[in-house]
Amino acid sequence: MTNNYVNYKLYLVTDRTNKTDEEFLNIIEEAIKGGVTVVQIREKDADTLEFYNISNKVKEICSKYNVPLIINDRIDIALAIDANGVHIGQSDMPIKIARKLIGNDKILGISAHNLEEATDAEENGADYLGVGAIFSTSTKKDANDVSIDTLKEITSNVDIPTVAIGGINLDNVEKLKDTNISGISVVSAIMNAENPKIASENLLRKIKN
């Protein structure tokens, strides 16, 4: 277990769809100014060099504001740019092998959809869980729905931070009250917002209320 100091309250997962690099990077910086506490780069369609280059640019922004940068799936990219950590899914590399590759000083996040996956992740060295999809989402079409009751079951039985993900926005975030989560992970609610800074501020305000 490592990196217990990380604040997972507002966890941004990026999406570059229909955005120039300049627009993409500006959204991330504005979101951080609005209170985003962790950034994860998710690039399912980018080739390795493209992923490497954009990740380096995002790292510059995150480093400027001392915000942890997580790379989705690609351990090679995470190591190449010396990101703060990596997030992997249930169909990716075994957790113990991922931990061995990245070492004990980097953050390891694992996607979980039920209590069994959550406890297995904790036992094998995960630092935090991404649990979802809690609500329907268009950004991750292969996501399995996870009920709020299952989310509560997970947070009641694991000691590592749990971040809820999947279709979370201003209209439904309050449904996650009393689930004992460490934070929420959003994509569209910030990446497609007219004003990413204000969107981040509003989400944080809802979480804190």
VOGU-3710 file (C-alpha; in Angstrom, 3 decimals, decimal comma):
1> mtnnyvnykl> 0,000/0,000/0,000  1,319/3,441/-0,884  0,351/7,024/-1,632  -2,262/7,258/1,103  -1,848/11,042/0,976  -3,652/11,261/-2,387  -6,907/13,213/-2,391  -9,328/11,370/-4,704  -12,292/13,693/-4,139  -12,615/14,941/-7,741
11> ylvtdrtnkt> -10,927/12,572/-10,190  -10,925/13,636/-13,843  -10,666/11,041/-16,615  -9,769/12,722/-19,884  -11,410/12,430/-23,303  -9,906/14,136/-26,360  -12,836/13,412/-28,688  -13,520/16,371/-31,017  -10,923/18,556/-29,312  -7,663/20,044/-30,504
21> deeflniiee> -4,645/19,438/-28,289  -4,760/23,064/-27,218  -8,431/22,803/-26,244  -7,788/19,498/-24,462  -4,892/20,827/-22,401  -6,758/24,035/-21,563  -9,745/22,043/-20,250  -7,467/20,045/-17,964  -5,755/23,139/-16,591  -9,047/24,964/-16,023
31> aikggvtvvq> -10,497/21,888/-14,329  -7,519/21,708/-11,973  -7,975/25,398/-11,183  -11,578/24,522/-10,318  -10,531/21,850/-7,863  -9,803/18,588/-9,697  -7,535/16,559/-7,403  -6,385/13,710/-9,724  -6,080/13,465/-13,520  -6,169/10,194/-15,451
41> irekdadtle> -5,298/10,143/-19,151  -7,435/7,631/-21,033  -6,426/7,159/-24,675  -7,946/4,014/-26,153  -7,332/4,935/-29,785  -4,003/6,773/-29,730  -0,829/5,107/-30,960  2,125/4,873/-28,598  3,995/7,978/-29,747  0,846/10,110/-29,737
51> fynisnkvke> -0,074/8,845/-26,259  3,472/9,534/-25,031  3,538/13,068/-26,418  0,131/14,148/-25,096  0,860/12,549/-21,720  4,052/14,567/-21,390  2,110/17,761/-22,050  -0,520/16,841/-19,461  2,226/15,966/-16,988  3,624/19,504/-17,285
61> icskynvpli> 0,247/20,913/-16,264  -0,286/18,448/-13,426  3,225/19,031/-12,078  2,633/22,795/-12,144  -0,322/22,379/-9,766  1,042/19,358/-7,866  -1,850/17,136/-9,014  -1,192/13,383/-9,417  -1,232/12,072/-12,994  -2,480/8,533/-13,623
71> indridiala> -2,168/6,680/-16,943  -5,002/4,363/-17,964  -3,918/0,819/-18,931  -0,520/1,645/-20,419  2,178/0,830/-17,874  4,842/1,505/-20,508  3,621/5,080/-20,972  3,340/5,623/-17,217  6,949/4,540/-16,755  8,207/6,408/-19,819
81> idangvhigq> 6,924/9,791/-18,610  7,359/8,985/-14,896  3,661/9,494/-14,148  2,442/9,165/-10,565  0,671/5,926/-11,299  -1,403/3,659/-13,513  -5,007/2,443/-13,554  -5,863/-0,990/-14,935  -9,042/-2,973/-15,482  -10,060/-6,543/-14,725
91> sdmpikiark> -9,038/-7,744/-18,197  -5,627/-6,099/-18,088  -2,369/-7,310/-16,563  -2,572/-9,202/-13,223  -2,396/-6,798/-10,300  0,687/-8,356/-8,716  2,610/-8,133/-11,998  1,537/-4,529/-12,513  2,748/-3,681/-9,016  6,057/-5,410/-9,657
101> ligndkilgi> 6,548/-3,406/-12,854  5,703/0,023/-11,451  7,260/-0,501/-8,013  5,953/0,504/-4,622  6,315/4,262/-5,048  3,695/4,661/-7,767  -0,083/4,626/-7,427  -1,928/1,526/-8,630  -5,652/1,863/-9,275  -7,926/-1,051/-10,149
111> sahnleeatd> -11,413/-1,129/-11,663  -13,879/-3,211/-9,652  -17,505/-4,106/-10,264  -18,295/-6,250/-7,214  -17,037/-7,055/-3,721  -14,960/-10,040/-4,839  -12,999/-7,961/-7,355  -12,595/-5,160/-4,807  -11,216/-7,353/-2,019  -8,942/-9,169/-4,467
121> aeengadylg> -7,551/-5,842/-5,661  -6,905/-4,682/-2,105  -5,213/-7,950/-1,145  -2,946/-7,834/-4,200  -1,615/-4,324/-3,706  -4,049/-1,796/-5,196  -3,921/1,715/-3,735  -7,463/2,655/-4,719  -10,518/1,291/-6,525  -12,521/2,745/-9,390
131> vgaifststk> -16,034/1,321/-8,973  -18,678/1,585/-11,676  -20,374/2,273/-13,902  -22,736/3,704/-11,280  -24,928/5,484/-13,817  -25,226/4,891/-17,557  -22,392/6,416/-19,547  -21,627/7,035/-23,200  -17,865/7,328/-22,719  -17,283/3,727/-21,660
141> kdandvsidt> -19,705/1,498/-23,517  -18,323/-1,764/-22,116  -18,822/-0,703/-18,503  -20,852/-2,982/-16,255  -23,561/-1,313/-14,194  -22,882/-1,302/-10,459  -25,703/-0,555/-8,039  -25,355/1,947/-5,221  -25,966/-0,951/-2,804  -22,956/-2,772/-4,278
151> lkeitsnvdi> -20,924/0,425/-3,969  -21,848/0,637/-0,284  -20,978/-3,035/0,187  -17,534/-2,425/-1,275  -16,772/0,686/0,791  -17,900/-1,158/3,929  -15,509/-4,046/3,325  -12,297/-2,510/1,990  -9,908/-0,070/3,606  -8,395/1,496/0,485
161> ptvaigginl> -10,012/4,567/-1,111  -12,972/3,929/-3,417  -13,809/6,277/-6,286  -17,239/6,040/-7,924  -17,262/6,333/-11,720  -19,757/6,228/-14,556  -22,164/8,884/-15,769  -21,755/11,056/-12,680  -22,857/14,675/-13,071  -24,407/17,573/-11,153
171> dnveklkdtn> -27,882/16,068/-11,445  -27,120/12,695/-9,876  -24,018/13,115/-7,714  -26,099/13,657/-4,570  -27,397/10,088/-4,914  -23,928/8,988/-3,812  -24,248/10,563/-0,379  -23,787/8,116/2,505  -21,884/5,624/0,325  -18,587/6,376/2,119
181> isgisvvsai> -16,711/6,866/-1,155  -13,438/8,798/-1,210  -14,411/10,689/-4,339  -16,082/10,755/-7,732  -14,570/10,221/-11,154  -16,032/12,161/-14,060  -15,421/12,468/-17,776  -18,130/14,301/-19,732  -19,316/16,445/-16,812  -16,019/18,322/-17,025
191> mnaenpkias> -14,462/17,511/-20,419  -17,591/18,611/-22,303  -18,576/21,447/-19,972  -18,870/24,974/-21,334  -16,686/26,154/-18,453  -14,555/23,320/-16,979  -13,412/25,424/-14,008  -16,954/26,262/-12,924  -18,096/22,689/-13,615  -15,366/21,401/-11,295
201> enllrkikn> -16,215/23,955/-8,606  -19,913/23,024/-8,768  -19,210/19,295/-8,520  -16,960/19,824/-5,516  -19,598/21,957/-3,866  -22,186/19,189/-4,310  -19,805/16,574/-2,918  -19,087/18,638/0,188  -22,725/19,480/0,943
//
